[in-house]
Amino acid sequence: MERKERGDPSSRACSRFSGAVLGKHSLGVVALAALIGSLLPGLSIAQVFTEFSIPASAAIPPWDITPGPDGALWFTGRGGGGGVGRIATSGVINSFGDGFTSGIAAGSDGALWFGWGDGLEHYSIRRITTAGVISDFPIGGPTGGITAGPDGALWFTGGGDPIGRITTNGVITGFPGPTASQPTVIASGPDGALWFTEGAGLGLGNAIGRITTAGTITEFPLGSVWPESITAGPDGALWFTEYVSGAIGRITTDGVYKEFRIKFPGDYGHGPVGITVGPDGALWFTDDANAIGRITTAGVITEYKIPTARAIPRNIAAGSDGALWFTESGGNKIGRLAPPSPTSFYTVTPCRAVDTRNGVGALAGPSLVGGADRTFVLASQCGVPTSAKAVSVNVTVTRPTAAGDLRLYPAGNLAPQASVINYSTDQTRANNAVVTLGFYGDLVAHCDQPVGTAVDLIVDVNGYFQ
């Protein structure tokens, strides 16, 4: 589903919780994620971040990251002269070698391959074993991305030619590039070819390129979107980030292009960079809005704020532990985003938790006002424990002085695009929903109405997940 523009209440879907869930039912990670996603596609169970500081001795401002054959994550820096880093899923970090590094990928030979330079016009493709033994293969210029190809070789951008290929025994072949573009990141496609982004950084090309293992190149122009990273999706298409347009792009192997924007009027700062397929079958990406984003193959987007301010997240990879791992070049850290824990649903006697018609208080008045947020703490109310991750509620709006909609989401997260309920002026409406809670058991109600207008909100709780 392509996302709708944020200012039009009529364009948002109101998700419904149809059918009662009785008693206690154990739900696994995938089952719960599917349930929540089907009920409120703009929201999901709150994620858990962990951040690991890179030791000063490593001196690697992290950028690219990939899962290694040893179960750890390996990363390079694009600056700092710190070589290559390795982080175990336990958080232990080691560094190897020196120099300026870029791109990293696991090869078919069980080693890691990356681009290297000394800052003095000496460049190479390097190979490092999981034990830290490094081999060097000189090339003619700096490199960008690198990936394992369907032919058992490694394919990379740059190195003196726009596209390069190196076999696992070090034989290098260069391929002339298309037009005046600057190929940046490269990935293996589902069609047996290599796909790459063109133009990131210089505004040249602004296209997605495809090269066969025989060297035949095809281009698919995009316009001024600044494509950055690219990956093969679980749906047989290629997915990529668009830094300038603040969007995620999708292109089929026959060149059909679609865009899912995360940048809206009045909502600035989005600039997606890295992208990968997550263990849940969705695409996960880094965003310069200091967030990690998730987009389903249907185009539903959710974002999660990174705890460290100005972290500058760059690339992201799925780890062997089922989590998402990403680089923070601003914070000089490696971040980990955990998937939801297994969760069960518990019913409670229906109970009124919020009613803004009643006086003034934390769970009472005043009325919600247009264009503003209001936070309500539901933990320890109506039998909802502090350990609850989400609540099942009936949401009622009444006495709206203008048409609009409400978005409910966990405090500390970015606002979703899906509303919980839409309404007209003077209309009273109700809807069922499952709403995730923030760290303190709190949720935010955002009122999409004109400034100066108001609406009353009533929330009745009938169950919770923990």
N, C-alpha and C positions, 0 to 999 in steps of 0.2 A: 504494500500500500504506500503510495507516495504521500509524503507528509504534506499537511495543509498549512497555509499561512496563518501566522499567529494572530492576527487582529480580527478574524472573522469567526464569531461564535458558532455560526451555522455550519462551518466547515469541519468541526471537530466531532469525532465519534464519541458517543456516550456509551461506555462499556457497562454491561449488565452482569450481575451475579445471579444466574438463573438456577433455581433449585436449592434446597436446604441441604447443608452438610451437618449430620447429626453425630454426636458422640465424639470420640477421639480417633482420628485416622492418621496413621503414619504415612508421611509422604517423603519420597526421596528428593534429592536435589533437582533432578530433571523434571520429576512430576510436579514439584512445587513451582519451579520456574515456569513450566508450561501453564499451570493453573493461573498463577499471577499474571503471566503475559497475556493470557486469553481474556482475563477480566479487566485488567488495566494495562494496556499495551505500553503506555508511556512510563510505567513504573515497574520496579522490580524490588526484590528483597535487598535491603541495604548491604553494601559490600564492605569488606574489611580490608583496610590498607595497612601494609607494613613497609617501612622504608629503611634501607641499609646504606649507611654512609660509606663511601669509598675511602680507604686509608690515604692519607696525604702522600705516602710513599709511592702509591700507584700513579698518581698524577694523570688520571684518565678522565677528562670531562666526557661522560658517556654519551653515546649517540646511537649506534647500531647494536642490536642484540639478537641472538638466535639460540635455540635449544641445541645443546651438544649431544653427541652420541653417548656421553657418560652420565646423562641425566642432569647435568648442570646447565646453567645459562652462560654463554660467552659473549663478551661485548667489546666494541672498539670505540675510539674517542673522537676522531676528526679534529684533533687538536690536543695540546698539552704535552705531547711527546712521551706518553706513558705506556705505549704498546698495547697489549691485549689483556683484558680482564676476564676472570672466571668467578662466578658466584654460585655456590652450591645452594640447593633449595633450603638448607638450614641457615643461609645468610653469610656463610664464610666466604670472604673475597680474597683472591690471589691475583697477582699480575705477572705478565711475562714479557720480556723484551723491552724495546723502547721505540721511539720514533712516532710519527703521526700516522694514525691508522684510520681506515674507513671501510664500511661494509664488512659483513662476516656471514659465512654460511658453512654448514656441514657438508662435506663432500661424500661421494660414494665410497671413498677409501677409509672412512672412519676418522678423518682429521678435519680441522677447521681451516678455512681459507679466507683471506682478507687482503685488502689493499694496504700498502705501506709507502711512506716517504720520509726522508730525513730533513725536509725543509730546505734542502740545498740542491734541488733539481735531480735527486736520485730517487727513483720509484721502482716498486716491484709488487708482484703478487706473492704473498707469503702463505706458507702452510705450517700449521702448528698441530702437533699431536696432543692428545689429551694429557700426556705426561709433560708437555711443555717444550718439546724439541721443535725448533723452527728451521724451515728451509726457505730459500730465497730465489725468486725467479724474476730477473730484471725486466721492466717494461719501459715504454717511452713517455709516460706521463701519469698524472694523478688519476685515481679511480673513484667511482661513486659506489654503486651497489654491486652485489655479487650474489649469485644463486647457483644451486646445483641444477644442471640441465637434464633433460630426458635421455641424453646420450651418454651419461656418466661423466661428462666434463663439467667444469665450472664456467659460467658465463658472467661477464662483468661489463660495466659501462666505463668508458674512459680508457686510460692506459696508452694514449697515443692515437688510438682509433676510437670512434664513437662506441663501437661494440667489440668486445674481445672474448676469446674462448681459450681456456687452458685445460689441457688434459691432466689427469692426476699424476702423470710422470713429467709434467712441466713443459709440454709442447704448446706454444702460444700461436694463435691465429687472430688477426685483426680483420674487422669488416668495416668498409666505408659506411658512414652514417647517412641517414636521409636528410635532405634539404639542409638548412642551416641550424639544425636543432642541437640540443644538448641533452642526450639521454642521461637519466639520473639513476633511477632504481629499476631493477629488472627481476622478473619472476617467471617460473615455469608455468605454462598454461595447461589447461585440460586437453588441448588439441595437439600436444606434442611439440608446440613452438614455444619461443620465449617472448614475453610481453614486457614492455618498458615504458616508463613515463618520459616525456620530452619537454624541456623548457623550464623546469623548476630552477628558480634563482635568477635567470636572465630574461625571462619572458620570451625565449626563442622556442619556436615549434608549437608549444601548447597543444600537444597531441598525445595519443597513445600509439606506440609503435609495436609491431610484431615482426619477429625475425625467425625464420625456420632454421633448423640445424644445418641446412645447406647455405644459409646466408641471404635468403630472399627476404626483403623488407617491405612491409606494408604500413602505411600511416593512416590514422583516424583522427582528423582535426577536431578540437574541442572548443576553441575560442579561448579567451583570456581567463583561464581558471587556475593556472599554475599547478599542474599535476605533480604530486610529490612521490608517495610510495604506492606500491601496487602488490596485490596478492591474488592467487586463485581462490575463488569462493567455493562454498560447498554446493552451490547451485549450478556449477558448470560455467559460470561467467567470471570475469575479472573485476575486482573491486579496487578502487584507488581513492586517495585523498586529494582534495582540491584546496590548496592552501589559501589562495586569494579569494575564491568565491565562498569559502567557508562551507564546503559541502563534501559529501561522499559520492563518488561516481561509480557507475556499474556499466560495463560494456560486455556484450556477448561476443563469442568468438567470430561471429559474422559482422561485428561492428555496430550493433544497435546500442546506443548510448542513452543512459538515464541518469538524472542527478537528484540527490536527496539533500536538501539544504539544511544546515544547522545554524544558519545566520539569518536573522530576521530584523526588520526595522526596529530600532531601539534596543537591539540585543547584540552588542558589539564584542569583538575580541576573539571570535572563533577562527581557528586556523589549524585544521587537522593535518597531521604529519605522517606518523607511522600507522600501519594497519596490518592485522593478522586475523586468521580464523581462530575462534575460541573453542574450548572443549564443549561448549553448548550449541555449536552449529551456527552461531552468530558471528558477525565481524566486529572486532574490537579495535579502537583507534585512539591515538593520543591527540590532544587538542590544546592549542596555545591558550585557551581560556582556563588553563590550569585544571584540566579535567581529563578523565579517561572516558571514552564514549563507547557505546555498544549500538550496533544497528543490525536488525534482523534482515533476512533476505527479502522480507516484505517491505522494508524501509522504515520500520519503527525505531526511533532513536531514543536512547536514554544516556544521560551523562552523570558521572560521579566526580565530585571535587577531590583533588589531591590535597592531603593535609598540609604539606609544605607550600607556603606562598611562593609564587614565582618559581615554581619547580622547573619550568620549561621542559615538559615531557617531549621526547623525540620518537623513539621507536619502541615497538611492543612485540612480544612473542609469547606463545603458550608454553608453559613449563611442563615438565614430566609429572609435577605434583597436581596438575589440574588447575593451577592458578595462572593469571596473566602477569607477566613480568615486563617492566618498562624502564627506560632510562630517563633520568632527570639531569639534564645538562646544566640547569641553573643551580640546583641544589647539590650537584656532584654526588648523586645517590642512585641506587637501583631500587625501584619500587615494585611491590607485589600487591596484586589485587585478588583477594580470595573469593572463590565462588560461594554461594549461599550454603549454609549448613543444612543437613537434613532437618526437616521441620514437621511438626504435627499441628492439627487444628483442634481447638477446644471451643465448645459452645458456652455461652453465659446467658443468664436470664436477660432478655432484652432490657436495656437500660439507657436512659437519656444522659449522654455525656456532655453535649454542648447545646446551648439554646441562647442565642444572642438577643432574644426578645426579653430576657429576664435581667433587669437591672444592669449593673456593671460588675464584671469579675473576670477571672482568668478563663472560665468556661462559659461566660454569659456575655452580656452586652459590653460595648456598644455593637451596633450593626456593622457588617462588613462594608467597606467603602470601595468604590470603583478604582481599579488600578493599584490597589494596595494588598499587602500580605498580612496575615494574622496567624500567629503560632498558638497551637493548643496542645497541652501535655495530656495525653490520654493514659499514660502509665499510672497505675495505682488508682484508676477511676473505673467504676462499673465492673470490677473483677478482672481488669486487665493487669497482669503482672508487669514488673519492670523488665522482665526478660522477653516480653512479647516483641516479635519482629514485624507483625502486621495485624490489622484488625479488620473484621468483617462488619460493615456498618450499613445503615440506611441513612441516606443523606436527603434532607428536605430543605428547599428554599421557599421563602414566602415574603411577600410584600416588596418585591424588587421595584425600584423606581425607574428602571431602564432594562432593556433586554441585555442578556449576557450569559456567562457561564462561570463555573467554578472549577479550578484545578486544585486537587489535594495531593500532596507529596511529602516525603520524609524531610524533616528539617535538616539542613546541611547539604541537601542535594540541589541540583539544578531543576528548575521547573520543567515538567514534561509537556509534550504537545497535546496529549489527549486530555479532554475535560472529563469530569465526573458527572456533571449535569449541565444542561442548557435550559434556558427559560426566556419567556417574554415578559414585558412590563406587566406588573400586577398579577403575575401568574404564580400559583403555588404548585410545586412539582416535587416528586420524590424519586430516588433511584438507589439501587443496591450497589455496593462496591466493596472491593478489598483494597485497603490502603496500607502501604508500608509505613513504618514509623522510623523516626530518626534515632540517634544514639541515646537520647534521653527519653525515648518513648513519646516523641512529639511529632506533630504533623503541621504543615503549613497549608493554609487556605488562601489561594490567590483569586481575587475577584476580577474577572474580565468584564468590566462595565466602564462607561465613561466616567471620568473624574467628576466628583461632586454628586454622584448617585450612590445608592446603597441597597443592601439586601440583607435579610435575616437568614441565618443558618441554624439548622437543627441536625444533630448527629446522634443517632441511636446505635449503640453497640450490641451485637448479638454473638460475637465470637472473636477469637484471636489465634494467631499462629505463633509457635515458639519452638 
